[in-house]
């Protein structure tokens, strides 16, 4: 939140001095964004492509979970049917043997007596037992047939389900690959646009991976001042970095500023590591946030010079009027306590609406 430039000290001594300057030129949003490339639109497309890819990936994962659950249920059902079928087989054979024995024992004189009407009670009971056993055997056979039909139905259903699942997964996989290719293409276009605008590139000719909008929210996972290099995007100003979304917005703002004043914005500070925050805090007590609480440590703040550090200068007024069109603003506290006209912050919520 502090500037190391000599001009900043004068601003601190006269915090609310108002200079007579021309009112900032009224500039339309379309004119502001008349860049060689539209970073805002590319950022929006990259974010949408990333969300589409994430949604499709989650849908595929859910689909796979559903497939696994349904196959598990079918497997359990088939296992139950196999157990029941085995139990039926174990009961059916002894019953069939018993019926045959009783039937053989009930033939001859017993049958003759039964047919002549002279059968005694024992014969009648034996014949009744045989009839009952035959009926039970037939019922077992009928139930067994139904069980077999159910098993075959479930087996067929399982086969159809597997085929359908494989086709569905293949289709979703192809869709994900298409979305991934689209996302990669947009991010590549964004990288090429940044190179055209003078953003520092690596040995491979690409800006830092942190410039990809998809990395911006991931930076929230890290503590203040401990954001890895891979999650930071370089600015056109050498040695300066911000979180991806803040950097893209600042680069667009910088281009609009360049068209207005003929020079790029002057940046004295941007992202600060925890160690850098501690250094500034102890060197300039009262003019820096407590280490670990600064928006600089989140990659969402810059300290500016080149005229902006002078309250109510034409540069300050222009930025105050136009900064929010890019998600950048001068926080209320910086107007009074402590007074820091050079300190500007990026609002991700405001920037997401652009």
C-alpha positions as CSV (number, residue, x, y, z in Angstrom):
1,X,0.0,0.0,0.0
2,X,3.0,2.3,0.0
3,X,5.1,4.0,-2.6
4,X,8.9,4.2,-2.4
5,X,9.0,7.2,-4.8
6,X,10.0,10.7,-3.5
7,X,6.8,12.2,-4.8
8,X,4.7,10.0,-2.5
9,X,6.1,11.7,0.6
10,X,4.8,15.1,-0.5
11,X,1.4,13.6,-1.0
12,X,1.5,12.1,2.5
13,X,2.3,15.5,4.0
14,X,-0.7,17.2,2.2
15,X,-3.2,14.4,2.1
16,X,-6.2,16.3,1.0
17,X,-4.6,19.0,-1.2
18,X,-6.8,19.6,-4.3
19,X,-5.0,20.8,-7.4
20,X,-6.7,22.6,-10.2
21,X,-6.7,20.2,-13.0
22,X,-8.8,19.6,-16.1
23,X,-11.8,17.2,-15.5
24,X,-11.1,13.7,-16.8
25,X,-12.1,13.2,-20.4
26,X,-15.4,11.4,-20.7
27,X,-14.6,8.2,-22.5
28,X,-17.2,5.5,-23.5
29,X,-16.6,1.9,-22.5
30,X,-16.4,0.9,-26.2
31,X,-13.6,3.5,-26.7
32,X,-11.8,2.4,-23.6
33,X,-11.7,-1.2,-24.8
34,X,-10.6,-0.4,-28.3
35,X,-7.5,-2.6,-27.9
36,X,-5.5,-4.3,-30.6
37,X,-7.1,-7.4,-28.9
38,X,-10.1,-7.6,-26.6
39,X,-8.7,-9.2,-23.5
40,X,-12.0,-8.8,-21.6
41,X,-13.8,-10.8,-24.3
42,X,-11.0,-13.4,-24.4
43,X,-11.0,-13.7,-20.7
44,X,-14.8,-14.2,-20.6
45,X,-14.6,-16.9,-23.3
46,X,-11.7,-18.6,-21.5
47,X,-13.7,-18.6,-18.2
48,X,-16.8,-20.0,-20.0
49,X,-14.8,-22.7,-21.8
50,X,-13.3,-23.7,-18.5
51,X,-16.7,-23.9,-16.8
52,X,-18.1,-25.9,-19.7
53,X,-15.2,-28.3,-19.4
54,X,-15.5,-28.6,-15.7
55,X,-19.3,-29.2,-15.9
56,X,-18.8,-31.9,-18.6
57,X,-16.1,-33.6,-16.6
58,X,-18.3,-33.6,-13.5
59,X,-21.2,-35.0,-15.5
60,X,-18.9,-37.8,-16.8
61,X,-17.7,-38.6,-13.3
62,X,-21.3,-38.7,-12.1
63,X,-22.3,-40.9,-15.0
64,X,-19.5,-43.3,-14.2
65,X,-20.6,-43.4,-10.5
66,X,-24.1,-44.2,-11.6
67,X,-22.9,-46.9,-13.9
68,X,-20.8,-48.4,-11.2
69,X,-23.8,-48.4,-8.8
70,X,-26.2,-49.9,-11.3
71,X,-23.7,-52.6,-12.3
72,X,-23.1,-53.4,-8.6
73,X,-26.9,-53.7,-8.0
74,X,-27.3,-56.0,-11.1
75,X,-24.4,-58.1,-10.0
76,X,-25.8,-58.5,-6.5
77,X,-29.2,-59.5,-8.0
78,X,-27.7,-62.0,-10.3
79,X,-25.8,-63.5,-7.4
80,X,-29.0,-63.8,-5.3
81,X,-30.7,-65.5,-8.3
82,X,-27.9,-68.0,-8.6
83,X,-28.1,-68.8,-4.9
84,X,-31.8,-69.3,-5.1
85,X,-31.5,-71.4,-8.2
86,X,-29.0,-73.6,-6.5
87,X,-31.3,-74.0,-3.5
88,X,-34.2,-74.9,-5.8
89,X,-32.0,-77.5,-7.4
90,X,-31.0,-79.0,-4.1
91,X,-34.7,-79.3,-3.0
92,X,-36.1,-80.4,-6.4
93,X,-34.0,-83.5,-6.8
94,X,-34.8,-85.2,-3.5
95,X,-38.5,-84.3,-3.9
96,X,-38.5,-85.8,-7.4
97,X,-36.9,-89.0,-6.1
98,X,-39.4,-89.3,-3.3
99,X,-42.3,-88.9,-5.6
100,X,-41.0,-91.6,-7.8
101,X,-40.6,-94.0,-4.9
102,X,-44.0,-93.4,-3.5
103,X,-45.6,-93.7,-6.9
104,X,-43.8,-97.1,-7.5
105,X,-44.9,-98.3,-4.0
106,X,-48.4,-97.2,-4.7
107,X,-48.8,-99.3,-7.8
108,X,-50.1,-102.9,-8.1
109,X,-52.6,-104.0,-5.5
110,X,-52.9,-100.6,-4.0
111,X,-53.8,-99.1,-7.3
112,X,-56.1,-102.0,-8.1
113,X,-57.8,-101.6,-4.8
114,X,-58.1,-97.9,-5.5
115,X,-59.7,-98.5,-8.9
116,X,-62.1,-101.2,-7.6
117,X,-63.2,-99.0,-4.7
118,X,-61.9,-101.4,-2.1
119,X,-58.8,-99.4,-1.1
120,X,-58.2,-99.1,2.6
121,X,-57.4,-95.9,4.5
122,X,-53.6,-96.4,4.3
123,X,-53.8,-96.7,0.5
124,X,-55.9,-93.6,0.2
125,X,-53.5,-91.6,2.4
126,X,-50.5,-92.8,0.4
127,X,-52.2,-91.8,-2.8
128,X,-53.0,-88.4,-1.3
129,X,-49.4,-88.0,-0.2
130,X,-48.2,-88.8,-3.7
131,X,-50.7,-86.3,-5.2
132,X,-49.5,-83.6,-2.8
133,X,-45.8,-84.3,-3.5
134,X,-46.5,-84.2,-7.2
135,X,-48.2,-80.8,-6.9
136,X,-45.3,-79.5,-4.8
137,X,-42.8,-80.8,-7.3
138,X,-44.7,-79.1,-10.1
139,X,-44.8,-75.8,-8.1
140,X,-41.1,-76.1,-7.6
141,X,-40.5,-76.6,-11.3
142,X,-42.8,-73.7,-12.1
143,X,-41.0,-71.4,-9.6
144,X,-37.6,-72.6,-10.9
145,X,-38.7,-71.7,-14.5
146,X,-39.7,-68.2,-13.4
147,X,-36.4,-67.8,-11.6
148,X,-34.5,-68.9,-14.7
149,X,-36.5,-66.5,-16.8
150,X,-35.8,-63.6,-14.4
151,X,-32.1,-64.5,-14.4
152,X,-32.0,-64.4,-18.1
153,X,-33.9,-61.1,-18.2
154,X,-31.5,-59.5,-15.8
155,X,-28.5,-60.8,-17.6
156,X,-29.8,-59.4,-20.8
157,X,-30.6,-56.1,-19.1
158,X,-27.0,-56.0,-17.7
159,X,-25.6,-56.6,-21.1
160,X,-27.7,-53.8,-22.7
161,X,-26.8,-51.5,-19.8
162,X,-23.1,-52.1,-20.3
163,X,-23.3,-51.5,-24.0
164,X,-25.3,-48.3,-23.4
165,X,-22.9,-47.1,-20.7
166,X,-19.9,-47.7,-22.9
167,X,-21.5,-45.7,-25.7
168,X,-22.5,-42.9,-23.4
169,X,-19.1,-42.7,-21.8
170,X,-17.4,-42.6,-25.3
171,X,-19.7,-39.8,-26.4
172,X,-19.1,-37.8,-23.2
173,X,-15.4,-38.5,-23.5
174,X,-15.4,-37.1,-27.0
175,X,-17.4,-34.1,-25.9
176,X,-14.8,-33.4,-23.1
177,X,-11.9,-33.7,-25.5
178,X,-13.7,-31.2,-27.8
179,X,-14.3,-28.8,-24.9
180,X,-10.7,-29.2,-23.7
181,X,-9.4,-28.4,-27.2
182,X,-11.6,-25.4,-27.4
183,X,-10.4,-24.2,-24.0
184,X,-6.8,-24.7,-25.0
185,X,-7.3,-22.8,-28.2
186,X,-8.9,-19.8,-26.4
187,X,-6.1,-19.8,-23.8
188,X,-3.5,-19.9,-26.6
189,X,-5.3,-16.9,-28.3
190,X,-5.2,-15.1,-25.0
191,X,-1.5,-15.8,-24.6
192,X,-0.8,-14.5,-28.1
193,X,-2.7,-11.4,-27.3
194,X,-0.7,-10.8,-24.2
195,X,2.5,-11.2,-26.2
196,X,1.3,-8.6,-28.7
197,X,0.7,-6.2,-25.8
198,X,4.3,-6.6,-24.5
199,X,3.8,-9.0,-21.6
200,X,7.0,-10.8,-20.6
201,X,7.2,-14.3,-22.1
202,X,9.0,-17.4,-21.0
203,X,11.5,-19.5,-22.9
204,X,8.7,-21.2,-24.7
205,X,7.4,-17.9,-26.0
206,X,4.3,-18.0,-23.7
207,X,3.2,-15.8,-20.8
208,X,3.2,-17.4,-17.4
209,X,0.6,-20.1,-16.8
210,X,-0.9,-17.8,-14.1
211,X,-2.3,-15.6,-16.9
212,X,-4.9,-18.2,-17.7
213,X,-8.2,-17.1,-16.1
214,X,-8.8,-20.7,-15.0
215,X,-5.9,-20.2,-12.5
216,X,-7.4,-17.0,-10.9
217,X,-9.8,-18.7,-8.5
218,X,-7.3,-21.4,-7.7
219,X,-5.0,-18.7,-6.3
220,X,-7.5,-18.3,-3.4
221,X,-6.3,-21.6,-2.1
222,X,-3.0,-20.1,-1.0
223,X,-2.4,-17.9,2.0
224,X,-1.8,-14.2,1.7
225,X,1.7,-13.6,0.3
226,X,2.3,-17.3,-0.4
227,X,0.9,-17.6,-3.9
228,X,3.2,-19.7,-6.1
229,X,4.8,-18.2,-9.2
230,X,2.8,-20.5,-11.4
231,X,-0.4,-18.7,-10.3
232,X,0.8,-15.2,-11.0
233,X,0.6,-13.3,-14.3
234,X,3.3,-10.8,-15.4
235,X,2.3,-7.3,-16.3
236,X,3.7,-5.2,-19.1
237,X,5.8,-3.4,-16.5
238,X,8.8,-5.5,-16.0
239,X,9.1,-7.4,-12.7
240,X,5.4,-6.7,-11.8
241,X,2.9,-9.5,-11.3
242,X,-0.8,-10.0,-10.2
243,X,-3.3,-12.7,-10.0
244,X,-4.5,-13.8,-13.4
245,X,-7.9,-12.0,-13.6
246,X,-6.5,-8.8,-12.0
247,X,-3.6,-8.9,-14.4
248,X,-5.7,-9.2,-17.5
249,X,-8.0,-6.4,-16.3
250,X,-5.0,-4.2,-15.5
251,X,-3.4,-4.8,-18.8
252,X,-6.6,-3.7,-20.6
253,X,-6.7,-0.6,-18.3
254,X,-3.1,0.1,-19.0
255,X,-3.8,0.2,-22.8
256,X,-6.7,2.6,-22.3
257,X,-4.4,4.8,-20.1
258,X,-1.7,4.7,-22.8
259,X,-4.2,5.9,-25.4
260,X,-5.2,8.8,-23.1
261,X,-1.8,9.9,-21.8
262,X,0.6,8.5,-24.4
263,X,2.5,6.4,-21.9
264,X,1.9,3.2,-20.0
265,X,1.0,3.4,-16.3
266,X,3.9,3.6,-13.9
267,X,3.8,0.8,-11.3
268,X,6.0,0.8,-8.2
269,X,4.5,-2.3,-6.6
270,X,2.1,-5.1,-7.3
271,X,2.1,-8.6,-5.8
272,X,4.1,-8.8,-2.6
273,X,5.2,-12.0,-1.0
274,X,4.9,-12.4,2.8
275,X,8.6,-11.6,3.2
276,X,8.2,-8.4,1.1
277,X,5.2,-7.4,3.1
278,X,7.2,-7.8,6.3
279,X,10.1,-5.7,4.9
280,X,7.8,-2.8,3.9
281,X,5.9,-2.9,7.1
282,X,9.0,-2.6,9.3
283,X,10.6,0.1,7.0
284,X,7.5,2.2,6.7
285,X,5.3,1.6,9.8
286,X,1.9,3.1,9.5
287,X,1.9,3.1,5.8
288,X,1.6,-0.7,5.1
289,X,-0.9,-3.3,6.2
290,X,0.1,-5.9,8.8
291,X,1.9,-8.7,6.9
292,X,-0.5,-11.3,5.8
293,X,-3.4,-8.9,5.5
294,X,-2.5,-6.8,2.5
295,X,-4.3,-7.0,-0.8
296,X,-0.9,-6.9,-2.4
297,X,-0.4,-10.4,-0.9
298,X,-3.5,-11.6,-2.8
299,X,-2.2,-10.3,-6.1
300,X,-5.1,-7.8,-6.2
301,X,-3.4,-4.4,-5.6
302,X,-0.9,-2.1,-7.3
303,X,0.9,1.1,-6.2
304,X,1.1,3.6,-9.1
305,X,3.3,6.5,-10.0
306,X,3.6,8.7,-13.1
307,X,1.2,11.3,-11.8
308,X,-1.5,9.0,-10.2
309,X,0.3,9.3,-6.8
310,X,-0.6,13.0,-6.8
311,X,-4.2,13.4,-5.5
312,X,-6.5,15.1,-8.0
313,X,-3.9,15.1,-10.8
314,X,-5.3,14.5,-14.2
315,X,-4.0,11.0,-14.1
316,X,-5.6,10.3,-10.8
317,X,-8.9,11.8,-11.9
318,X,-9.0,9.8,-15.1
319,X,-8.3,6.6,-13.3
320,X,-10.9,7.3,-10.7
321,X,-13.4,8.0,-13.4
322,X,-12.6,5.0,-15.7
323,X,-10.9,2.4,-13.5
324,X,-14.1,0.6,-12.4
325,X,-14.9,-0.1,-16.1
326,X,-12.0,-2.5,-15.8
327,X,-12.7,-3.7,-12.2
328,X,-10.1,-1.4,-10.6
329,X,-10.9,1.2,-8.0
330,X,-9.4,3.4,-5.3
331,X,-10.6,2.1,-1.9
332,X,-12.3,4.5,0.5
333,X,-9.7,4.1,3.2
334,X,-7.0,5.2,0.9
335,X,-8.6,8.7,0.6
336,X,-8.2,9.4,4.3
337,X,-6.5,6.9,6.6
338,X,-3.9,6.3,5.6
339,X,-4.0,8.7,2.6
340,X,-2.6,6.7,-0.3
341,X,-3.7,8.1,-3.7
342,X,-1.2,5.7,-5.4
343,X,-2.9,2.5,-4.0
344,X,-5.5,0.9,-6.3
345,X,-7.3,-2.5,-5.9
346,X,-9.0,-5.0,-8.2
347,X,-12.5,-6.3,-7.2
348,X,-13.0,-9.8,-8.6
349,X,-16.8,-9.5,-8.3
350,X,-16.8,-6.2,-10.2
351,X,-14.4,-7.6,-12.8
352,X,-16.5,-10.8,-13.3
353,X,-19.4,-8.5,-14.5
354,X,-17.4,-6.9,-17.3
